[in-house]
Amino acid sequence: MTDDATNDWDPESYDADTGFVHEYGGSVVELLDPQPGERVLDLGCGTGHLTADIADRVGASGSVVGVDASAEMVDRARETYPDLRFEVADVREYSPDEPFDAVFSNAALHWIPGADQPAVAEQVAGMLDTGGRFVAELGGSGNVSAIVDATLAELRTRGYDAANPWYFPTVGEHACVLESAGFEVRLARLFDRPTELDGGDGGLADWLDVFGDSLFAALESDEKEAVVSAVEDRIRRELFDAEADAWIADYRRLRFVAVRE
């Protein structure tokens, strides 16, 4: 992950409780359409599952590098895929040895503050040859808004000064960032993607445990549990599907293809 929202990543919980992240990411790999012989960067590679998928597609004549700001995630990726190259790096400072044909990112860019997005886009542009493509998906405007709004409301009723820690832009906002960095935006789409969380009735608590560290940083564990329980009560009618015994998170995704001019 790329991670200014100060999340303490547990790779085991990440894979066990949020496996849908890389499962849905498979369609972003299809959009990337990696070709044999290409050199590709997986930005915010997490535990490396999509990096491995890309590596299979570029074959022995190509190469893939997975980078992530979390040393724990990179360690797990290296253990799982020892034949692939993974590096601990912040994209805003990462300088590859040679340019890439494509940069790929799934569910990572929204962890970087909006104020830093222009620097990220410029850095990615500098990693690509002319005509190189940047293909990514991130949380878009309104992503998990019911969950975020309920959590912030509960924290504020308890006296905590809480704010949304993620960057969830509109199509126009992010297209401007990319164009200012020298990209031509070929595709940009914002869409709803209701997402069933693993774990039955405990799925929302697991999701908040994996992704919500920065929201609960000021809380002791017992108070965090109380807040999570209250959040469940606030949005159960809206997001819990009793028939499926599952929480359906109100995901909205922004997907884009941009080409360096």
ZIBELKA-V657545 format. One record per backbone hydrogen bond with DSSP energy under -1.0 kcal/mol. CO is the residue of the C=O (numbers start at 1). NH is the residue of the N-H. If there is no record, write none. Layout:
# ZIBELKA-V657545
{{CO | NH} {CO | NH}}
This chain:
# ZIBELKA-V657545
{{1 | 69} {10 | 14} {11 | 15} {12 | 16} {13 | 17} {14 | 18} {18 | 21} {19 | 23} {20 | 24} {21 | 25} {24 | 27} {25 | 29} {26 | 30} {27 | 31} {28 | 32} {29 | 33} {35 | 38} {38 | 63} {39 | 101} {39 | 102} {40 | 65} {41 | 104} {42 | 67} {45 | 48} {48 | 52} {49 | 53} {50 | 54} {51 | 55} {52 | 56} {53 | 57} {54 | 58} {55 | 59} {58 | 37} {59 | 62} {63 | 40} {65 | 42} {66 | 87} {67 | 44} {67 | 45} {68 | 89} {70 | 74} {71 | 75} {72 | 76} {73 | 77} {74 | 78} {75 | 79} {76 | 80} {77 | 81} {81 | 84} {85 | 66} {87 | 68} {90 | 93} {90 | 94} {100 | 129} {101 | 133} {102 | 41} {103 | 135} {104 | 43} {105 | 137} {108 | 111} {109 | 112} {110 | 167} {111 | 4} {113 | 116} {114 | 117} {116 | 120} {117 | 121} {118 | 122} {119 | 123} {120 | 124} {121 | 125} {122 | 126} {124 | 127} {125 | 128} {127 | 100} {129 | 132} {132 | 260} {133 | 103} {134 | 258} {135 | 105} {136 | 256} {137 | 107} {138 | 254} {140 | 143} {142 | 145} {144 | 148} {145 | 149} {146 | 150} {147 | 151} {148 | 152} {149 | 153} {150 | 154} {151 | 155} {152 | 156} {153 | 157} {155 | 160} {156 | 159} {160 | 162} {169 | 141} {170 | 174} {171 | 175} {172 | 176} {173 | 177} {174 | 178} {175 | 179} {176 | 180} {178 | 183} {179 | 182} {182 | 261} {184 | 259} {187 | 257} {189 | 255} {191 | 253} {195 | 249} {199 | 202} {200 | 203} {202 | 206} {203 | 207} {204 | 208} {205 | 209} {206 | 210} {207 | 211} {208 | 212} {212 | 216} {216 | 219} {220 | 224} {221 | 225} {222 | 226} {223 | 227} {224 | 228} {225 | 229} {226 | 230} {227 | 231} {228 | 232} {229 | 233} {230 | 234} {231 | 235} {232 | 236} {235 | 239} {236 | 240} {239 | 248} {241 | 245} {241 | 246} {246 | 241} {247 | 197} {249 | 195} {249 | 251} {250 | 144} {251 | 193} {252 | 140} {253 | 191} {254 | 138} {255 | 189} {256 | 136} {257 | 186} {257 | 187} {258 | 134} {259 | 184} {260 | 131}}
